[in-house]
Amino acid sequence: MKDPLHMKGLTPKKIKTELDNVRSTSAPAFATVYNWMNEFKRGRTFTCDTPRSGCPIEAATPEIIDKVHVLLF
């Protein structure tokens, strides 16, 4: 789903103001709104992270936990 505020042609500053009015303290920072706006302009249709290769999702494996225990105790 595309950002309806972006589809209305609002600027990032105006979108941030709208989000502040609705979400107050839990609204994203202006930099986040600005970055999302750029992503939407490039064709992105949602704000959730897309799956990608790289570091594993979890770093807490039994082997790592054992190594940390050895270092701490």
OpenMM code with the backbone's topology and positions (N, CA, C; nanometers):
from openmm import Vec3, app, unit

residues = "MET LYS ASP PRO LEU HIS MET LYS GLY LEU THR PRO LYS LYS ILE LYS THR GLU LEU ASP ASN VAL ARG SER THR SER ALA PRO ALA PHE ALA THR VAL TYR ASN TRP MET ASN GLU PHE LYS ARG GLY ARG THR PHE THR CYS ASP THR PRO ARG SER GLY CYS PRO ILE GLU ALA ALA THR PRO GLU ILE ILE ASP LYS VAL HIS VAL LEU LEU PHE".split()
positions = [
    Vec3(0.0849, -0.1175, 0.0000),
    Vec3(0.0000, 0.0000, 0.0000),
    Vec3(0.0894, 0.1238, 0.0000),
    Vec3(0.0594, 0.2193, -0.0868),
    Vec3(0.1396, 0.3412, -0.0932),
    Vec3(0.0988, 0.4379, 0.0160),
    Vec3(0.1917, 0.5223, 0.0522),
    Vec3(0.1687, 0.6228, 0.1554),
    Vec3(0.0662, 0.7227, 0.1043),
    Vec3(-0.0544, 0.7313, 0.1643),
    Vec3(-0.1557, 0.8229, 0.1135),
    Vec3(-0.1130, 0.9693, 0.1200),
    Vec3(-0.0340, 1.0081, 0.2183),
    Vec3(0.0106, 1.1474, 0.2268),
    Vec3(0.1058, 1.1806, 0.1128),
    Vec3(0.1900, 1.0857, 0.0769),
    Vec3(0.2797, 1.1044, -0.0373),
    Vec3(0.1971, 1.1151, -0.1653),
    Vec3(0.0946, 1.0318, -0.1758),
    Vec3(0.0097, 1.0326, -0.2954),
    Vec3(-0.0668, 1.1640, -0.3088),
    Vec3(-0.0896, 1.2323, -0.1979),
    Vec3(-0.1573, 1.3621, -0.2020),
    Vec3(-0.0627, 1.4744, -0.2435),
    Vec3(0.0662, 1.4425, -0.2598),
    Vec3(0.1637, 1.5421, -0.3028),
    Vec3(0.2181, 1.6277, -0.1900),
    Vec3(0.2006, 1.5829, -0.0655),
    Vec3(0.2520, 1.6606, 0.0474),
    Vec3(0.4040, 1.6510, 0.0548),
    Vec3(0.4659, 1.7552, 0.1056),
    Vec3(0.6103, 1.7563, 0.1260),
    Vec3(0.6438, 1.6746, 0.2508),
    Vec3(0.7697, 1.6297, 0.2647),
    Vec3(0.8081, 1.5576, 0.3868),
    Vec3(0.7783, 1.6367, 0.5136),
    Vec3(0.7975, 1.7686, 0.5090),
    Vec3(0.7710, 1.8527, 0.6265),
    Vec3(0.6226, 1.8489, 0.6639),
    Vec3(0.5352, 1.8577, 0.5640),
    Vec3(0.3918, 1.8530, 0.5908),
    Vec3(0.3496, 1.7135, 0.6389),
    Vec3(0.4098, 1.6100, 0.5823),
    Vec3(0.3794, 1.4732, 0.6258),
    Vec3(0.4205, 1.4565, 0.7717),
    Vec3(0.5384, 1.5069, 0.8076),
    Vec3(0.5855, 1.4984, 0.9460),
    Vec3(0.4872, 1.5688, 1.0396),
    Vec3(0.4390, 1.6844, 0.9998),
    Vec3(0.3417, 1.7580, 1.0810),
    Vec3(0.2144, 1.6768, 1.0989),
    Vec3(0.1656, 1.6150, 0.9909),
    Vec3(0.0451, 1.5313, 0.9994),
    Vec3(0.0675, 1.4138, 1.0947),
    Vec3(0.1832, 1.3478, 1.0834),
    Vec3(0.2130, 1.2344, 1.1705),
    Vec3(0.2245, 1.2786, 1.3163),
    Vec3(0.2841, 1.3936, 1.3387),
    Vec3(0.2940, 1.4467, 1.4755),
    Vec3(0.1554, 1.4725, 1.5340),
    Vec3(0.0644, 1.5220, 1.4510),
    Vec3(-0.0714, 1.5490, 1.4979),
    Vec3(-0.1452, 1.4215, 1.5357),
    Vec3(-0.1186, 1.3145, 1.4622),
    Vec3(-0.1891, 1.1886, 1.4863),
    Vec3(-0.1173, 1.1035, 1.5905),
    Vec3(0.0150, 1.0914, 1.5784),
    Vec3(0.0914, 0.9990, 1.6620),
    Vec3(0.1630, 1.0668, 1.7782),
    Vec3(0.1693, 1.1954, 1.7807),
    Vec3(0.2393, 1.2785, 1.8792),
    Vec3(0.3774, 1.2227, 1.9126),
    Vec3(0.3958, 1.1639, 2.0290),
    Vec3(0.5301, 1.1240, 2.0720),
    Vec3(0.5832, 1.0002, 2.0004),
    Vec3(0.4964, 0.9227, 1.9351),
    Vec3(0.5449, 0.8024, 1.8680),
    Vec3(0.5638, 0.8219, 1.7175),
    Vec3(0.5528, 0.9440, 1.6690),
    Vec3(0.5729, 0.9718, 1.5266),
    Vec3(0.7204, 0.9554, 1.4907),
    Vec3(0.7488, 0.9081, 1.3690),
    Vec3(0.8885, 0.8940, 1.3283),
    Vec3(0.9561, 1.0303, 1.3141),
    Vec3(1.0876, 1.0297, 1.3217),
    Vec3(1.1664, 1.1520, 1.3067),
    Vec3(1.1540, 1.2054, 1.1640),
    Vec3(1.1839, 1.3328, 1.1471),
    Vec3(1.1763, 1.3939, 1.0135),
    Vec3(1.2669, 1.3211, 0.9154),
    Vec3(1.3867, 1.2831, 0.9591),
    Vec3(1.4804, 1.2136, 0.8688),
    Vec3(1.4189, 1.0828, 0.8178),
    Vec3(1.3463, 1.0132, 0.9034),
    Vec3(1.2805, 0.8884, 0.8626),
    Vec3(1.1727, 0.9172, 0.7592),
    Vec3(1.0911, 1.0183, 0.7846),
    Vec3(0.9862, 1.0573, 0.6893),
    Vec3(1.0486, 1.0954, 0.5559),
    Vec3(1.1558, 1.1722, 0.5605),
    Vec3(1.2247, 1.2162, 0.4389),
    Vec3(1.2780, 1.0963, 0.3611),
    Vec3(1.3395, 1.0016, 0.4320),
    Vec3(1.3928, 0.8820, 0.3654),
    Vec3(1.2807, 0.7968, 0.3062),
    Vec3(1.1708, 0.7799, 0.3790),
    Vec3(1.0570, 0.7044, 0.3252),
    Vec3(1.0039, 0.7708, 0.1986),
    Vec3(0.9927, 0.9029, 0.2013),
    Vec3(0.9420, 0.9761, 0.0853),
    Vec3(1.0278, 0.9477, -0.0374),
    Vec3(1.1597, 0.9491, -0.0189),
    Vec3(1.2492, 0.9180, -0.1301),
    Vec3(1.2304, 0.7750, -0.1780),
    Vec3(1.2112, 0.6821, -0.0843),
    Vec3(1.1877, 0.5428, -0.1214),
    Vec3(1.0581, 0.5293, -0.2009),
    Vec3(0.9529, 0.5984, -0.1597),
    Vec3(0.8260, 0.5936, -0.2321),
    Vec3(0.8419, 0.6501, -0.3733),
    Vec3(0.9220, 0.7552, -0.3871),
    Vec3(0.9460, 0.8124, -0.5192),
    Vec3(1.0159, 0.7124, -0.6104),
    Vec3(1.0977, 0.6244, -0.5512),
    Vec3(1.1691, 0.5234, -0.6294),
    Vec3(1.0840, 0.3990, -0.6548),
    Vec3(0.9595, 0.4006, -0.6071),
    Vec3(0.8703, 0.2893, -0.6364),
    Vec3(0.8390, 0.1956, -0.5216),
    Vec3(0.8993, 0.2185, -0.4075),
    Vec3(0.8686, 0.1334, -0.2921),
    Vec3(0.7236, 0.1549, -0.2518),
    Vec3(0.6586, 0.0499, -0.2021),
    Vec3(0.5165, 0.0607, -0.1713),
    Vec3(0.4834, 0.0375, -0.0246),
    Vec3(0.5835, 0.0136, 0.0593),
    Vec3(0.5592, -0.0078, 0.2020),
    Vec3(0.6827, 0.0318, 0.2809),
    Vec3(0.6683, 0.0480, 0.4126),
    Vec3(0.7797, 0.0947, 0.4951),
    Vec3(0.8523, -0.0169, 0.5689),
    Vec3(0.8015, -0.1392, 0.5645),
    Vec3(0.8673, -0.2514, 0.6328),
    Vec3(0.9967, -0.2882, 0.5613),
    Vec3(1.0931, -0.3382, 0.6362),
    Vec3(1.2179, -0.3838, 0.5756),
    Vec3(1.1915, -0.5032, 0.4849),
    Vec3(1.2618, -0.5060, 0.3721),
    Vec3(1.2514, -0.6203, 0.2829),
    Vec3(1.3585, -0.7219, 0.3209),
    Vec3(1.3329, -0.8502, 0.3010),
    Vec3(1.4353, -0.9505, 0.3317),
    Vec3(1.5595, -0.9275, 0.2455),
    Vec3(1.6747, -0.9495, 0.3026),
    Vec3(1.7997, -0.9337, 0.2284),
    Vec3(1.9057, -1.0255, 0.2878),
    Vec3(2.0049, -1.0527, 0.2083),
    Vec3(2.1142, -1.1365, 0.2570),
    Vec3(2.2064, -1.0524, 0.3450),
    Vec3(2.2914, -1.1174, 0.4175),
    Vec3(2.3832, -1.0453, 0.5042),
    Vec3(2.3948, -1.1138, 0.6381),
    Vec3(2.4043, -1.0349, 0.7421),
    Vec3(2.4186, -1.0897, 0.8768),
    Vec3(2.2946, -1.1702, 0.9144),
    Vec3(2.3140, -1.2749, 0.9920),
    Vec3(2.1985, -1.3534, 1.0348),
    Vec3(2.1061, -1.2697, 1.1228),
    Vec3(1.9792, -1.3062, 1.1241),
    Vec3(1.8811, -1.2335, 1.2038),
    Vec3(1.9136, -1.2455, 1.3523),
    Vec3(1.9528, -1.3641, 1.3947),
    Vec3(1.9838, -1.3848, 1.5357),
    Vec3(2.1331, -1.4045, 1.5556),
    Vec3(2.1858, -1.3361, 1.6533),
    Vec3(2.3268, -1.3518, 1.6864),
    Vec3(2.3443, -1.4381, 1.8101),
    Vec3(2.2354, -1.4653, 1.8797),
    Vec3(2.2427, -1.5428, 2.0040),
    Vec3(2.2271, -1.6913, 1.9729),
    Vec3(2.3396, -1.7556, 1.9446),
    Vec3(2.3409, -1.9004, 1.9241),
    Vec3(2.3993, -1.9647, 2.0491),
    Vec3(2.3738, -2.0917, 2.0697),
    Vec3(2.4321, -2.1575, 2.1876),
    Vec3(2.5854, -2.1426, 2.1939),
    Vec3(2.6501, -2.1476, 2.0788),
    Vec3(2.7965, -2.1345, 2.0767),
    Vec3(2.8396, -1.9954, 2.1236),
    Vec3(2.7726, -1.8926, 2.0772),
    Vec3(2.8061, -1.7557, 2.1169),
    Vec3(2.7786, -1.7366, 2.2653),
    Vec3(2.6662, -1.7876, 2.3134),
    Vec3(2.6326, -1.7750, 2.4550),
    Vec3(2.7393, -1.8414, 2.5410),
    Vec3(2.7860, -1.9585, 2.5010),
    Vec3(2.8929, -2.0272, 2.5746),
    Vec3(3.0203, -1.9441, 2.5766),
    Vec3(3.0561, -1.8858, 2.4634),
    Vec3(3.1766, -1.8028, 2.4549),
    Vec3(3.1663, -1.6810, 2.5465),
    Vec3(3.0491, -1.6191, 2.5510),
    Vec3(3.0295, -1.5033, 2.6389),
    Vec3(3.0405, -1.5455, 2.7841),
    Vec3(2.9829, -1.6604, 2.8216),
    Vec3(2.9928, -1.7088, 2.9586),
    Vec3(3.1385, -1.7341, 2.9975),
    Vec3(3.2163, -1.7891, 2.9042),
    Vec3(3.3588, -1.8140, 2.9313),
    Vec3(3.4312, -1.6815, 2.9572),
    Vec3(3.3988, -1.5804, 2.8788),
    Vec3(3.4643, -1.4505, 2.8965),
    Vec3(3.4229, -1.3825, 3.0272),
    Vec3(3.2984, -1.4003, 3.0678),
    Vec3(3.2497, -1.3323, 3.1871),
    Vec3(3.2833, -1.4030, 3.3184),
    Vec3(3.2954, -1.5356, 3.3149),
    Vec3(3.3129, -1.6086, 3.4408),
    Vec3(3.4472, -1.6723, 3.4514),
] * unit.nanometer
topology = app.Topology()
chain = topology.addChain("A")
for resn in residues:
    res = topology.addResidue(resn, chain)
    for name in ("N", "CA", "C"):
        topology.addAtom(name, app.Element.getBySymbol(name[0]), res)
